[in-house]
Each structure stands twice: as C-alpha cells, then as structure tokens.
Amino acid sequence: MTDLVLKEETYDRFVVLYDLVGLVGEGIATESALASSARLSQDVVRQMLAFMLGQGYIRTTPSNGEFRITALGSDLLREFLGMRRFLS
C-alpha cells in the first residue's frame, strides 16, 4: 500500500474550497461576498470557483455583473466531508 502525500499547497487549496462550499451552503453566493467573508482576494475566489464550476460542483447564473451560485452538485458536500475526514 502506498502512502498518500499531499503538498501543503494542495491541502491549503482543499481547505479553501471546503470553506467556500460552507459559505455557499450558508447562502453567501456571489464572488465578492465570498471573497469578503473568506478574507481572500477576488482572484483567488474566482480561481476556486472556476475549478468548482469545471468539475460540475456548482451551477451559476449572471447577477448584477457577476455570477451567483445557484446550486451545489448533489455529491459535493458528501465528497468534501469524506475527504476532509480522510485528511485529518
């Protein structure tokens, strides 16, 4: 059996994604609101949201000049919770 080794950067990105998912679950659904709530730059939030959108984890719709998250993928929270438990 091989050991799973994650770079610190990979783990940090996962934690950011997990936190963003939690905020979306609380109803914070725009890029600017997520950046403010997570205390991250909008560039970082935009990059993470692009990844989540590309993976089918979220769906968005245009809203006042930016995109608003309208739905989380059905398995997203379960997958993230499982991975979070695995990494801790």
Biopython code that builds the backbone (N, CA, C, O; Angstrom):
import numpy as np
from Bio.PDB.StructureBuilder import StructureBuilder

atoms = [
    (1, "MET", "N", (0.848, -1.176, 0.000)),
    (1, "MET", "CA", (0.000, 0.000, 0.000)),
    (1, "MET", "C", (0.892, 1.237, 0.000)),
    (1, "MET", "O", (1.872, 1.302, 0.742)),
    (2, "THR", "N", (0.555, 2.204, -0.822)),
    (2, "THR", "CA", (1.362, 3.419, -0.889)),
    (2, "THR", "C", (0.780, 4.489, 0.016)),
    (2, "THR", "O", (-0.422, 4.522, 0.279)),
    (3, "ASP", "N", (1.649, 5.351, 0.480)),
    (3, "ASP", "CA", (1.204, 6.471, 1.304)),
    (3, "ASP", "C", (0.763, 7.613, 0.402)),
    (3, "ASP", "O", (1.380, 7.880, -0.629)),
    (4, "LEU", "N", (-0.290, 8.269, 0.795)),
    (4, "LEU", "CA", (-0.753, 9.445, 0.064)),
    (4, "LEU", "C", (-0.015, 10.653, 0.619)),
    (4, "LEU", "O", (-0.092, 10.949, 1.811)),
    (5, "VAL", "N", (0.692, 11.337, -0.249)),
    (5, "VAL", "CA", (1.429, 12.524, 0.174)),
    (5, "VAL", "C", (0.851, 13.719, -0.569)),
    (5, "VAL", "O", (0.850, 13.761, -1.799)),
    (6, "LEU", "N", (0.365, 14.677, 0.187)),
    (6, "LEU", "CA", (-0.175, 15.892, -0.409)),
    (6, "LEU", "C", (0.775, 17.040, -0.131)),
    (6, "LEU", "O", (1.269, 17.202, 0.985)),
    (7, "LYS", "N", (1.020, 17.821, -1.146)),
    (7, "LYS", "CA", (1.798, 19.028, -0.928)),
    (7, "LYS", "C", (0.983, 19.959, -0.046)),
    (7, "LYS", "O", (-0.248, 19.928, -0.052)),
    (8, "GLU", "N", (1.681, 20.778, 0.702)),
    (8, "GLU", "CA", (0.986, 21.723, 1.578)),
    (8, "GLU", "C", (0.061, 22.628, 0.767)),
    (8, "GLU", "O", (-1.036, 22.961, 1.214)),
    (9, "GLU", "N", (0.507, 23.022, -0.424)),
    (9, "GLU", "CA", (-0.308, 23.883, -1.283)),
    (9, "GLU", "C", (-1.617, 23.198, -1.672)),
    (9, "GLU", "O", (-2.669, 23.837, -1.695)),
    (10, "THR", "N", (-1.557, 21.905, -1.977)),
    (10, "THR", "CA", (-2.761, 21.153, -2.338)),
    (10, "THR", "C", (-3.722, 21.095, -1.166)),
    (10, "THR", "O", (-4.926, 21.287, -1.337)),
    (11, "TYR", "N", (-3.204, 20.832, 0.016)),
    (11, "TYR", "CA", (-4.045, 20.784, 1.209)),
    (11, "TYR", "C", (-4.675, 22.146, 1.468)),
    (11, "TYR", "O", (-5.861, 22.231, 1.783)),
    (12, "ASP", "N", (-3.883, 23.218, 1.336)),
    (12, "ASP", "CA", (-4.406, 24.570, 1.543)),
    (12, "ASP", "C", (-5.529, 24.880, 0.571)),
    (12, "ASP", "O", (-6.538, 25.471, 0.957)),
    (13, "ARG", "N", (-5.368, 24.491, -0.681)),
    (13, "ARG", "CA", (-6.424, 24.729, -1.676)),
    (13, "ARG", "C", (-7.686, 23.947, -1.317)),
    (13, "ARG", "O", (-8.800, 24.452, -1.459)),
    (14, "PHE", "N", (-7.504, 22.731, -0.860)),
    (14, "PHE", "CA", (-8.663, 21.936, -0.466)),
    (14, "PHE", "C", (-9.408, 22.610, 0.676)),
    (14, "PHE", "O", (-10.637, 22.679, 0.665)),
    (15, "VAL", "N", (-8.670, 23.107, 1.660)),
    (15, "VAL", "CA", (-9.297, 23.777, 2.801)),
    (15, "VAL", "C", (-10.057, 25.011, 2.333)),
    (15, "VAL", "O", (-11.163, 25.273, 2.806)),
    (16, "VAL", "N", (-9.478, 25.770, 1.410)),
    (16, "VAL", "CA", (-10.166, 26.953, 0.870)),
    (16, "VAL", "C", (-11.441, 26.530, 0.156)),
    (16, "VAL", "O", (-12.490, 27.145, 0.350)),
    (17, "LEU", "N", (-11.365, 25.489, -0.669)),
    (17, "LEU", "CA", (-12.563, 25.000, -1.360)),
    (17, "LEU", "C", (-13.630, 24.572, -0.362)),
    (17, "LEU", "O", (-14.807, 24.894, -0.523)),
    (18, "TYR", "N", (-13.219, 23.854, 0.655)),
    (18, "TYR", "CA", (-14.160, 23.384, 1.671)),
    (18, "TYR", "C", (-14.835, 24.566, 2.359)),
    (18, "TYR", "O", (-16.047, 24.556, 2.574)),
    (19, "ASP", "N", (-14.047, 25.585, 2.703)),
    (19, "ASP", "CA", (-14.605, 26.767, 3.358)),
    (19, "ASP", "C", (-15.567, 27.514, 2.441)),
    (19, "ASP", "O", (-16.609, 27.991, 2.890)),
    (20, "LEU", "N", (-15.223, 27.617, 1.159)),
    (20, "LEU", "CA", (-16.117, 28.283, 0.210)),
    (20, "LEU", "C", (-17.435, 27.526, 0.084)),
    (20, "LEU", "O", (-18.503, 28.135, 0.021)),
    (21, "VAL", "N", (-17.357, 26.211, 0.047)),
    (21, "VAL", "CA", (-18.579, 25.396, -0.021)),
    (21, "VAL", "C", (-19.444, 25.641, 1.209)),
    (21, "VAL", "O", (-20.664, 25.758, 1.096)),
    (22, "GLY", "N", (-18.823, 25.719, 2.377)),
    (22, "GLY", "CA", (-19.573, 26.001, 3.604)),
    (22, "GLY", "C", (-20.267, 27.345, 3.546)),
    (22, "GLY", "O", (-21.416, 27.469, 3.969)),
    (23, "LEU", "N", (-19.584, 28.354, 3.028)),
    (23, "LEU", "CA", (-20.183, 29.686, 2.907)),
    (23, "LEU", "C", (-21.346, 29.680, 1.921)),
    (23, "LEU", "O", (-22.380, 30.303, 2.163)),
    (24, "VAL", "N", (-21.168, 28.969, 0.809)),
    (24, "VAL", "CA", (-22.263, 28.862, -0.167)),
    (24, "VAL", "C", (-23.461, 28.178, 0.476)),
    (24, "VAL", "O", (-24.603, 28.582, 0.258)),
    (25, "GLY", "N", (-23.201, 27.147, 1.267)),
    (25, "GLY", "CA", (-24.275, 26.452, 1.976)),
    (25, "GLY", "C", (-25.024, 27.361, 2.936)),
    (25, "GLY", "O", (-26.189, 27.114, 3.249)),
    (26, "GLU", "N", (-24.354, 28.420, 3.409)),
    (26, "GLU", "CA", (-24.989, 29.389, 4.303)),
    (26, "GLU", "C", (-25.697, 30.503, 3.537)),
    (26, "GLU", "O", (-26.260, 31.413, 4.145)),
    (27, "GLY", "N", (-25.670, 30.434, 2.205)),
    (27, "GLY", "CA", (-26.387, 31.418, 1.401)),
    (27, "GLY", "C", (-25.531, 32.548, 0.859)),
    (27, "GLY", "O", (-26.056, 33.462, 0.224)),
    (28, "ILE", "N", (-24.235, 32.510, 1.093)),
    (28, "ILE", "CA", (-23.331, 33.519, 0.539)),
    (28, "ILE", "C", (-22.935, 33.018, -0.842)),
    (28, "ILE", "O", (-22.186, 32.048, -0.962)),
    (29, "ALA", "N", (-23.436, 33.679, -1.890)),
    (29, "ALA", "CA", (-23.345, 33.040, -3.196)),
    (29, "ALA", "C", (-22.770, 33.903, -4.318)),
    (29, "ALA", "O", (-22.832, 33.501, -5.479)),
    (30, "THR", "N", (-22.214, 35.076, -4.008)),
    (30, "THR", "CA", (-21.572, 35.850, -5.062)),
    (30, "THR", "C", (-20.074, 35.901, -4.816)),
    (30, "THR", "O", (-19.602, 35.749, -3.689)),
    (31, "GLU", "N", (-19.349, 36.117, -5.886)),
    (31, "GLU", "CA", (-17.889, 36.140, -5.795)),
    (31, "GLU", "C", (-17.399, 37.186, -4.793)),
    (31, "GLU", "O", (-16.530, 36.901, -3.968)),
    (32, "SER", "N", (-17.954, 38.390, -4.867)),
    (32, "SER", "CA", (-17.494, 39.452, -3.966)),
    (32, "SER", "C", (-17.848, 39.153, -2.513)),
    (32, "SER", "O", (-17.050, 39.425, -1.615)),
    (33, "ALA", "N", (-19.030, 38.599, -2.272)),
    (33, "ALA", "CA", (-19.430, 38.255, -0.903)),
    (33, "ALA", "C", (-18.570, 37.120, -0.354)),
    (33, "ALA", "O", (-18.201, 37.131, 0.821)),
    (34, "LEU", "N", (-18.252, 36.147, -1.198)),
    (34, "LEU", "CA", (-17.382, 35.049, -0.767)),
    (34, "LEU", "C", (-15.976, 35.554, -0.448)),
    (34, "LEU", "O", (-15.377, 35.150, 0.548)),
    (35, "ALA", "N", (-15.454, 36.438, -1.298)),
    (35, "ALA", "CA", (-14.114, 36.986, -1.065)),
    (35, "ALA", "C", (-14.067, 37.743, 0.253)),
    (35, "ALA", "O", (-13.113, 37.616, 1.020)),
    (36, "SER", "N", (-15.094, 38.523, 0.507)),
    (36, "SER", "CA", (-15.156, 39.300, 1.747)),
    (36, "SER", "C", (-15.286, 38.383, 2.966)),
    (36, "SER", "O", (-14.584, 38.568, 3.960)),
    (37, "SER", "N", (-16.171, 37.411, 2.889)),
    (37, "SER", "CA", (-16.416, 36.507, 4.019)),
    (37, "SER", "C", (-15.219, 35.611, 4.318)),
    (37, "SER", "O", (-14.919, 35.336, 5.480)),
    (38, "ALA", "N", (-14.541, 35.160, 3.278)),
    (38, "ALA", "CA", (-13.404, 34.254, 3.459)),
    (38, "ALA", "C", (-12.086, 35.009, 3.631)),
    (38, "ALA", "O", (-11.039, 34.408, 3.871)),
    (39, "ARG", "N", (-12.155, 36.329, 3.505)),
    (39, "ARG", "CA", (-10.951, 37.184, 3.596)),
    (39, "ARG", "C", (-9.889, 36.750, 2.587)),
    (39, "ARG", "O", (-8.710, 36.608, 2.912)),
    (40, "LEU", "N", (-10.349, 36.546, 1.358)),
    (40, "LEU", "CA", (-9.467, 36.180, 0.258)),
    (40, "LEU", "C", (-9.604, 37.216, -0.847)),
    (40, "LEU", "O", (-10.586, 37.956, -0.892)),
    (41, "SER", "N", (-8.624, 37.268, -1.732)),
    (41, "SER", "CA", (-8.740, 38.167, -2.876)),
    (41, "SER", "C", (-9.777, 37.603, -3.840)),
    (41, "SER", "O", (-10.042, 36.401, -3.859)),
    (42, "GLN", "N", (-10.357, 38.493, -4.637)),
    (42, "GLN", "CA", (-11.341, 38.022, -5.610)),
    (42, "GLN", "C", (-10.688, 37.125, -6.653)),
    (42, "GLN", "O", (-11.347, 36.239, -7.197)),
    (43, "ASP", "N", (-9.406, 37.336, -6.944)),
    (43, "ASP", "CA", (-8.707, 36.470, -7.899)),
    (43, "ASP", "C", (-8.640, 35.031, -7.403)),
    (43, "ASP", "O", (-8.853, 34.094, -8.173)),
    (44, "VAL", "N", (-8.344, 34.858, -6.118)),
    (44, "VAL", "CA", (-8.280, 33.510, -5.543)),
    (44, "VAL", "C", (-9.662, 32.869, -5.564)),
    (44, "VAL", "O", (-9.807, 31.709, -5.947)),
    (45, "VAL", "N", (-10.673, 33.624, -5.154)),
    (45, "VAL", "CA", (-12.042, 33.097, -5.154)),
    (45, "VAL", "C", (-12.464, 32.754, -6.575)),
    (45, "VAL", "O", (-13.073, 31.708, -6.802)),
    (46, "ARG", "N", (-12.153, 33.612, -7.530)),
    (46, "ARG", "CA", (-12.510, 33.366, -8.931)),
    (46, "ARG", "C", (-11.858, 32.075, -9.425)),
    (46, "ARG", "O", (-12.498, 31.284, -10.119)),
    (47, "GLN", "N", (-10.593, 31.859, -9.073)),
    (47, "GLN", "CA", (-9.881, 30.644, -9.482)),
    (47, "GLN", "C", (-10.537, 29.398, -8.874)),
    (47, "GLN", "O", (-10.728, 28.398, -9.566)),
    (48, "MET", "N", (-10.875, 29.456, -7.603)),
    (48, "MET", "CA", (-11.501, 28.313, -6.936)),
    (48, "MET", "C", (-12.893, 28.036, -7.507)),
    (48, "MET", "O", (-13.266, 26.882, -7.714)),
    (49, "LEU", "N", (-13.652, 29.094, -7.759)),
    (49, "LEU", "CA", (-14.990, 28.910, -8.321)),
    (49, "LEU", "C", (-14.918, 28.352, -9.737)),
    (49, "LEU", "O", (-15.754, 27.535, -10.124)),
    (50, "ALA", "N", (-13.926, 28.786, -10.514)),
    (50, "ALA", "CA", (-13.754, 28.250, -11.866)),
    (50, "ALA", "C", (-13.473, 26.750, -11.812)),
    (50, "ALA", "O", (-14.001, 25.987, -12.621)),
    (51, "PHE", "N", (-12.647, 26.331, -10.864)),
    (51, "PHE", "CA", (-12.373, 24.903, -10.692)),
    (51, "PHE", "C", (-13.649, 24.156, -10.327)),
    (51, "PHE", "O", (-13.955, 23.118, -10.913)),
    (52, "MET", "N", (-14.397, 24.686, -9.354)),
    (52, "MET", "CA", (-15.623, 24.019, -8.906)),
    (52, "MET", "C", (-16.651, 23.949, -10.028)),
    (52, "MET", "O", (-17.351, 22.947, -10.169)),
    (53, "LEU", "N", (-16.745, 25.010, -10.826)),
    (53, "LEU", "CA", (-17.671, 25.029, -11.955)),
    (53, "LEU", "C", (-17.245, 23.998, -12.998)),
    (53, "LEU", "O", (-18.075, 23.263, -13.533)),
    (54, "GLY", "N", (-15.945, 23.952, -13.280)),
    (54, "GLY", "CA", (-15.422, 22.994, -14.255)),
    (54, "GLY", "C", (-15.642, 21.546, -13.852)),
    (54, "GLY", "O", (-15.811, 20.678, -14.709)),
    (55, "GLN", "N", (-15.640, 21.281, -12.550)),
    (55, "GLN", "CA", (-15.855, 19.924, -12.049)),
    (55, "GLN", "C", (-17.338, 19.581, -11.916)),
    (55, "GLN", "O", (-17.689, 18.444, -11.599)),
    (56, "GLY", "N", (-18.206, 20.560, -12.158)),
    (56, "GLY", "CA", (-19.641, 20.322, -12.023)),
    (56, "GLY", "C", (-20.131, 20.389, -10.593)),
    (56, "GLY", "O", (-21.241, 19.950, -10.295)),
    (57, "TYR", "N", (-19.304, 20.941, -9.692)),
    (57, "TYR", "CA", (-19.690, 21.026, -8.286)),
    (57, "TYR", "C", (-20.697, 22.145, -8.026)),
    (57, "TYR", "O", (-21.467, 22.081, -7.068)),
    (58, "ILE", "N", (-20.691, 23.166, -8.879)),
    (58, "ILE", "CA", (-21.621, 24.281, -8.696)),
    (58, "ILE", "C", (-22.246, 24.659, -10.032)),
    (58, "ILE", "O", (-21.728, 24.324, -11.097)),
    (59, "ARG", "N", (-23.357, 25.355, -9.951)),
    (59, "ARG", "CA", (-24.001, 25.951, -11.122)),
    (59, "ARG", "C", (-24.153, 27.435, -10.826)),
    (59, "ARG", "O", (-24.384, 27.829, -9.682)),
    (60, "THR", "N", (-24.022, 28.255, -11.865)),
    (60, "THR", "CA", (-24.104, 29.696, -11.652)),
    (60, "THR", "C", (-25.060, 30.346, -12.637)),
    (60, "THR", "O", (-25.449, 29.752, -13.643)),
    (61, "THR", "N", (-25.431, 31.589, -12.320)),
    (61, "THR", "CA", (-26.232, 32.412, -13.210)),
    (61, "THR", "C", (-25.746, 33.852, -13.065)),
    (61, "THR", "O", (-25.352, 34.254, -11.971)),
    (62, "PRO", "N", (-25.763, 34.646, -14.156)),
    (62, "PRO", "CA", (-25.333, 36.042, -14.046)),
    (62, "PRO", "C", (-26.246, 36.823, -13.101)),
    (62, "PRO", "O", (-27.462, 36.633, -13.100)),
    (63, "SER", "N", (-25.645, 37.708, -12.295)),
    (63, "SER", "CA", (-26.413, 38.516, -11.353)),
    (63, "SER", "C", (-25.656, 39.809, -11.066)),
    (63, "SER", "O", (-24.592, 39.787, -10.446)),
    (64, "ASN", "N", (-26.200, 40.923, -11.511)),
    (64, "ASN", "CA", (-25.593, 42.237, -11.261)),
    (64, "ASN", "C", (-24.116, 42.301, -11.648)),
    (64, "ASN", "O", (-23.291, 42.772, -10.865)),
    (65, "GLY", "N", (-23.785, 41.842, -12.821)),
    (65, "GLY", "CA", (-22.423, 41.951, -13.311)),
    (65, "GLY", "C", (-21.462, 40.880, -12.825)),
    (65, "GLY", "O", (-20.305, 40.867, -13.245)),
    (66, "GLU", "N", (-21.900, 39.990, -11.961)),
    (66, "GLU", "CA", (-21.058, 38.864, -11.561)),
    (66, "GLU", "C", (-21.920, 37.614, -11.492)),
    (66, "GLU", "O", (-23.139, 37.679, -11.656)),
    (67, "PHE", "N", (-21.292, 36.496, -11.255)),
    (67, "PHE", "CA", (-22.046, 35.247, -11.227)),
    (67, "PHE", "C", (-22.458, 34.890, -9.815)),
    (67, "PHE", "O", (-21.688, 35.035, -8.866)),
    (68, "ARG", "N", (-23.681, 34.424, -9.696)),
    (68, "ARG", "CA", (-24.224, 33.980, -8.413)),
    (68, "ARG", "C", (-24.361, 32.464, -8.464)),
    (68, "ARG", "O", (-24.855, 31.913, -9.448)),
    (69, "ILE", "N", (-23.929, 31.803, -7.418)),
    (69, "ILE", "CA", (-24.041, 30.348, -7.357)),
    (69, "ILE", "C", (-25.491, 29.990, -7.066)),
    (69, "ILE", "O", (-26.080, 30.472, -6.098)),
    (70, "THR", "N", (-26.051, 29.152, -7.904)),
    (70, "THR", "CA", (-27.463, 28.796, -7.754)),
    (70, "THR", "C", (-27.669, 27.392, -7.209)),
    (70, "THR", "O", (-28.739, 27.091, -6.679)),
    (71, "ALA", "N", (-26.673, 26.532, -7.327)),
    (71, "ALA", "CA", (-26.845, 25.156, -6.844)),
    (71, "ALA", "C", (-25.493, 24.512, -6.610)),
    (71, "ALA", "O", (-24.524, 24.787, -7.318)),
    (72, "LEU", "N", (-25.444, 23.662, -5.618)),
    (72, "LEU", "CA", (-24.270, 22.822, -5.389)),
    (72, "LEU", "C", (-24.540, 21.464, -6.012)),
    (72, "LEU", "O", (-25.674, 20.985, -5.998)),
    (73, "GLY", "N", (-23.510, 20.845, -6.554)),
    (73, "GLY", "CA", (-23.659, 19.499, -7.076)),
    (73, "GLY", "C", (-24.139, 18.565, -5.980)),
    (73, "GLY", "O", (-23.788, 18.751, -4.815)),
    (74, "SER", "N", (-24.917, 17.586, -6.323)),
    (74, "SER", "CA", (-25.563, 16.735, -5.325)),
    (74, "SER", "C", (-24.577, 16.003, -4.414)),
    (74, "SER", "O", (-24.859, 15.806, -3.232)),
    (75, "ASP", "N", (-23.441, 15.604, -4.947)),
    (75, "ASP", "CA", (-22.484, 14.833, -4.150)),
    (75, "ASP", "C", (-21.369, 15.683, -3.555)),
    (75, "ASP", "O", (-20.504, 15.163, -2.849)),
    (76, "LEU", "N", (-21.380, 16.977, -3.832)),
    (76, "LEU", "CA", (-20.258, 17.820, -3.445)),
    (76, "LEU", "C", (-19.982, 17.810, -1.955)),
    (76, "LEU", "O", (-18.855, 17.544, -1.538)),
    (77, "LEU", "N", (-20.976, 18.091, -1.159)),
    (77, "LEU", "CA", (-20.748, 18.167, 0.285)),
    (77, "LEU", "C", (-20.322, 16.826, 0.858)),
    (77, "LEU", "O", (-19.440, 16.767, 1.715)),
    (78, "ARG", "N", (-20.942, 15.752, 0.393)),
    (78, "ARG", "CA", (-20.569, 14.422, 0.880)),
    (78, "ARG", "C", (-19.115, 14.103, 0.510)),
    (78, "ARG", "O", (-18.367, 13.580, 1.336)),
    (79, "GLU", "N", (-18.714, 14.415, -0.725)),
    (79, "GLU", "CA", (-17.338, 14.173, -1.153)),
    (79, "GLU", "C", (-16.356, 15.005, -0.339)),
    (79, "GLU", "O", (-15.315, 14.503, 0.085)),
    (80, "PHE", "N", (-16.682, 16.269, -0.119)),
    (80, "PHE", "CA", (-15.785, 17.139, 0.625)),
    (80, "PHE", "C", (-15.689, 16.712, 2.083)),
    (80, "PHE", "O", (-14.603, 16.733, 2.661)),
    (81, "LEU", "N", (-16.791, 16.331, 2.677)),
    (81, "LEU", "CA", (-16.753, 15.877, 4.070)),
    (81, "LEU", "C", (-15.920, 14.608, 4.205)),
    (81, "LEU", "O", (-15.142, 14.469, 5.149)),
    (82, "GLY", "N", (-16.080, 13.689, 3.268)),
    (82, "GLY", "CA", (-15.296, 12.459, 3.286)),
    (82, "GLY", "C", (-13.814, 12.735, 3.127)),
    (82, "GLY", "O", (-12.992, 12.140, 3.825)),
    (83, "MET", "N", (-13.465, 13.627, 2.221)),
    (83, "MET", "CA", (-12.065, 13.962, 2.012)),
    (83, "MET", "C", (-11.501, 14.699, 3.219)),
    (83, "MET", "O", (-10.351, 14.480, 3.599)),
    (84, "ARG", "N", (-12.295, 15.564, 3.816)),
    (84, "ARG", "CA", (-11.830, 16.304, 4.999)),
    (84, "ARG", "C", (-11.524, 15.325, 6.140)),
    (84, "ARG", "O", (-10.512, 15.467, 6.826)),
    (85, "ARG", "N", (-12.398, 14.335, 6.341)),
    (85, "ARG", "CA", (-12.159, 13.332, 7.381)),
    (85, "ARG", "C", (-10.902, 12.519, 7.074)),
    (85, "ARG", "O", (-10.116, 12.207, 7.968)),
    (86, "PHE", "N", (-10.728, 12.181, 5.799)),
    (86, "PHE", "CA", (-9.575, 11.393, 5.382)),
    (86, "PHE", "C", (-8.272, 12.147, 5.636)),
    (86, "PHE", "O", (-7.279, 11.550, 6.053)),
    (87, "LEU", "N", (-8.274, 13.457, 5.386)),
    (87, "LEU", "CA", (-7.057, 14.250, 5.528)),
    (87, "LEU", "C", (-6.738, 14.609, 6.968)),
    (87, "LEU", "O", (-5.591, 14.916, 7.289)),
    (88, "SER", "N", (-7.741, 14.575, 7.842)),
    (88, "SER", "CA", (-7.474, 14.994, 9.225)),
    (88, "SER", "C", (-7.021, 13.846, 10.103)),
    (88, "SER", "O", (-6.759, 14.043, 11.290)),
]
sb = StructureBuilder()
sb.init_structure("model")
sb.init_model(0)
sb.init_chain("A")
sb.init_seg("    ")
for serial, (resi, resn, name, xyz) in enumerate(atoms, 1):
    if name == "N":
        sb.init_residue(resn, " ", resi, " ")
    sb.init_atom(name, np.array(xyz, "f"), 0.0, 1.0, " ", f" {name:<3s}", serial, name[0])
structure = sb.get_structure()
